[in-house]
Amino acid sequence: MIFYKETCERFNEISEKVDQLMIPENSYWKNLASKTCKTQLSILGIYPEASAFQKAFETILEQEKPGYIEKHGPQWIHIYSGRIEPLCRDIIKSR
């Protein structure tokens, strides 16, 4: 039973590290956010609703990395709100 528990803990640690490696660096997200701003701010307005901008971002992401959002499932919300949304807000403010 102890071996099983230790194996599960180790597997979870490795799984988390793999997930971290699968999430692109901020520079990728910044470039994608900038691309989204270029194409969507003229459509959504200078101060877009957060949900509308997120949908536009997800549409562009899905074109570049098909299945990425689905693969991360519920964790995607945390990835977006924690890493991507702040970058998007900074880019929107700078425009």
C-alpha positions as CSV (number, residue, x, y, z in Angstrom):
1,M,0.0,0.0,0.0
2,I,2.9,2.4,0.8
3,F,4.5,1.6,-2.6
4,Y,1.2,2.4,-4.3
5,K,0.9,5.7,-2.5
6,E,4.5,6.7,-3.2
7,T,4.0,5.7,-6.9
8,C,0.8,7.8,-7.2
9,E,2.5,10.8,-5.6
10,R,5.5,10.5,-7.9
11,F,3.2,10.1,-10.9
12,N,1.3,13.3,-9.9
13,E,4.6,15.3,-9.6
14,I,5.7,14.1,-13.0
15,S,2.3,14.8,-14.5
16,E,2.4,18.4,-13.2
17,K,5.9,18.9,-14.6
18,V,4.8,17.7,-18.0
19,D,1.8,20.0,-17.9
20,Q,4.1,22.9,-17.1
21,L,6.2,22.0,-20.1
22,M,3.1,21.8,-22.3
23,I,2.1,25.4,-21.5
24,P,3.9,27.8,-23.8
25,E,6.0,30.6,-22.5
26,N,4.5,34.1,-21.9
27,S,6.2,35.3,-25.1
28,Y,3.9,33.0,-27.1
29,W,0.8,34.1,-25.2
30,K,1.9,37.8,-25.6
31,N,2.2,37.4,-29.4
32,L,-1.1,35.6,-29.6
33,A,-2.8,38.3,-27.4
34,S,-1.3,41.0,-29.6
35,K,-2.6,39.2,-32.7
36,T,-6.0,38.9,-31.2
37,C,-6.0,42.6,-30.3
38,K,-5.1,43.6,-33.9
39,T,-7.9,41.6,-35.4
40,Q,-10.6,41.9,-32.7
41,L,-10.4,45.3,-31.1
42,S,-11.8,47.0,-34.2
43,I,-14.7,44.5,-34.0
44,L,-15.2,44.3,-30.3
45,G,-14.4,48.0,-29.5
46,I,-11.5,49.5,-27.5
47,Y,-12.9,48.2,-24.2
48,P,-14.2,44.7,-25.0
49,E,-16.1,42.6,-22.6
50,A,-13.8,40.1,-21.0
51,S,-15.8,37.1,-22.1
52,A,-16.1,38.3,-25.7
53,F,-12.3,38.9,-25.9
54,Q,-11.7,35.5,-24.4
55,K,-13.8,33.8,-27.0
56,A,-12.0,35.7,-29.8
57,F,-8.6,34.6,-28.2
58,E,-9.8,31.0,-28.0
59,T,-10.9,31.0,-31.6
60,I,-7.4,32.1,-32.7
61,L,-5.7,29.7,-30.4
62,E,-7.8,26.9,-31.7
63,Q,-6.7,27.7,-35.2
64,E,-3.0,27.6,-34.2
65,K,-3.2,24.7,-31.7
66,P,-6.2,22.6,-32.5
67,G,-7.5,20.7,-29.4
68,Y,-5.3,22.7,-26.9
69,I,-8.2,24.0,-24.9
70,E,-10.1,20.8,-24.9
71,K,-7.0,18.9,-23.9
72,H,-6.6,21.1,-20.8
73,G,-10.3,20.9,-19.9
74,P,-11.3,22.8,-16.8
75,Q,-7.6,23.7,-16.2
76,W,-7.8,26.0,-19.3
77,I,-9.9,28.6,-17.3
78,H,-7.0,28.8,-14.8
79,I,-4.4,29.0,-17.5
80,Y,-6.3,31.8,-19.3
81,S,-7.2,33.8,-16.2
82,G,-3.8,33.4,-14.5
83,R,-1.3,33.8,-17.4
84,I,-3.1,35.1,-20.5
85,E,-5.8,37.5,-19.4
86,P,-3.3,39.8,-17.6
87,L,-1.1,39.9,-20.7
88,C,-4.2,40.7,-22.8
89,R,-5.2,43.5,-20.5
90,D,-1.7,45.1,-20.6
91,I,-1.8,45.0,-24.4
92,I,-5.3,46.5,-24.5
93,K,-4.2,49.3,-22.1
94,S,-1.2,50.1,-24.2
95,R,-3.3,50.6,-27.3
